[in-house]
Amino acid sequence: MAQQADEISRDDTQDPAPLVQGLHERALEMVRGQFEPQTWQAFWRATIEGHSPTEIAAEMGVSPAAIRKAKSRVLARLRAELGDAAPV
């Protein structure tokens, strides 16, 4: 993954957005299996869907802090996989 990210950043002849998007999607698929379904759902709803931790926590029966922790854990794993190409 890191090698692909380096290639994307060196190749300035094409729009890197589709390549970076594909890299992010593959990384998401790769790390998803490393987390419990509830952790992944909390991350996905907070990060991708943009729901508030308070809203998600109420629906899932956990604390907002647990939602923030789940999001943080998944993002940290993605950053470890992708390095500088990690989503913000």
Beta strands, then each sheet from edge to edge (+ up, - down):
end
